[in-house]
Amino acid sequence: MSDFDAITITEEAVTALKSFQLPEDLAFGKVMAPVMIECTYNQGTWSEAKLVPYRKLTLDPTCKVLHYAQEIFEGLKGYHTNGAGPFLFRHEENMKRFNLSAERMAMPPVPEKVFNQGVEAITSYCAHLIPKKSGDSLYIRPFMFATENNLGIKPSEHFSFLIVASPSQAYFSSGSVKVLVEREAVRACPGGVGHAKTGGNYAASLLSMINAKKKGYDQVLWLDAVTKSNIEEMSGMNFFAVYGDKIVTPSLTETILNGITRKSIIELARHQGIEVEETTMKIDDLLADIKSGKCTEAFACGTAVIITPVDTLGLASGETFPLQHEQGPISKQLRQALLDIQEGTGDDPFGWRKELTPKV
Ligand SMILES: *Cc1c(COP(=O)(O)O)cnc(C)c1O
């Protein structure tokens, strides 16, 4: 019955898919597909991985994840906007990063086949639920958390690995974002967990996000924790500045999440003859360069937001640094080139996408 030798497709899941009505207004990450992949780990052994109906979880109040935040996740998309497909984009990179996050958080690696085929199976079985407008997608969320029940501060010996999926519209409804430079709080410090996709990093960022929203901003730009002078990234996106026909981004450190979108943009830009520089980026230099007009565009990038232009950087003092271009030509060109690969409307010179067969 299945192309997926590592995933058992249950009849109940297929029934749930057949009777599901997709609402009209999807937004992003709000409507969940009626199925999920589920698999558990108990003292060294992984259970069979299954596609099952989406359901609520039952947790003991002492479940370790609720107290000590032993948890990791990934975010990736299935695309089905062009008649062909559905397509996945570099999902094996997500698998590798997931298992690096697992190692840092003292969790067992998920078997590669279970992760890869789990993502493929949920995408194939939900193909008919993926909205078809360019920029829309099936947002796929693999995650793992500690399920051992007791309050001792020790690594858990029991875990759940799940993959859920959300038919979604574009992440930002407006075309660009306003970004507040965060000079007080920090997101990640050397020796910490900033390079892992673990929930605590996001919990730690939310207070700054609230303060930024109060001042009229959409996002926070984090600086390094030690000198508070070098740009790192946003809470869920990497950062680029454009200088004429060159793009510049902070070099990767252990306090920056190694974005697959970031990495792909670097390769794609070089392929298109755009110069790319990975370097230490001083926030004061960037602000001066925006003022003088040397820096012409800036953008945020990540799976969810693709490439989203930054229209203004601002400081808590109220000083603002509007970019010349609210949606500059380089951001636009790279966004379209990336989407063409992801959505299957253009060539795929790097072999980044995988086409799947719809199953329901
Ligand atoms: C997920 C994430 C990114 C973007 O990574 P992609 O692989 O491009 O989606 C960037 N920064 C942080 C903190 C993230 O969590």
The ligand as an SDF file (V2000), in Angstrom:
LIG
                    3D

 15 15  0  0  0  0  0  0  0  0999 V2000
   14.5150   28.4040   11.7470 C   0  0  0  0  0  0  0  0  0  0  0  0
   15.3200   29.6300   12.0240 C   0  0  0  0  0  0  0  0  0  0  0  0
   15.9390   30.3640   11.0040 C   0  0  0  0  0  0  0  0  0  0  0  0
   15.7190   30.0650    9.5380 C   0  0  0  0  0  0  0  0  0  0  0  0
   16.1300   28.7980    9.1560 O   0  0  0  0  0  0  0  0  0  0  0  0
   15.5950   28.1690    7.7850 P   0  0  0  0  0  0  0  0  0  0  0  0
   16.2800   26.8520    7.7160 O   0  0  0  0  0  0  0  0  0  0  0  0
   16.0190   29.0910    6.7090 O   0  0  0  0  0  0  0  0  0  0  0  0
   14.1220   28.0940    7.8980 O   0  0  0  0  0  0  0  0  0  0  0  0
   16.7440   31.4330   11.3600 C   0  0  0  0  0  0  0  0  0  0  0  0
   16.9090   31.7900   12.6580 N   0  0  0  0  0  0  0  0  0  0  0  0
   16.3230   31.1190   13.6580 C   0  0  0  0  0  0  0  0  0  0  0  0
   16.5610   31.5550   15.0530 C   0  0  0  0  0  0  0  0  0  0  0  0
   15.4900   30.0280   13.3580 C   0  0  0  0  0  0  0  0  0  0  0  0
   14.8840   29.3810   14.3460 O   0  0  0  0  0  0  0  0  0  0  0  0
  1  2  1  0
  2  3  1  0
  2 14  2  0
  3  4  1  0
  3 10  2  0
  4  5  1  0
  5  6  1  0
  6  7  2  0
  6  8  1  0
  6  9  1  0
 10 11  1  0
 11 12  2  0
 12 13  1  0
 12 14  1  0
 14 15  1  0
M  END
$$$$
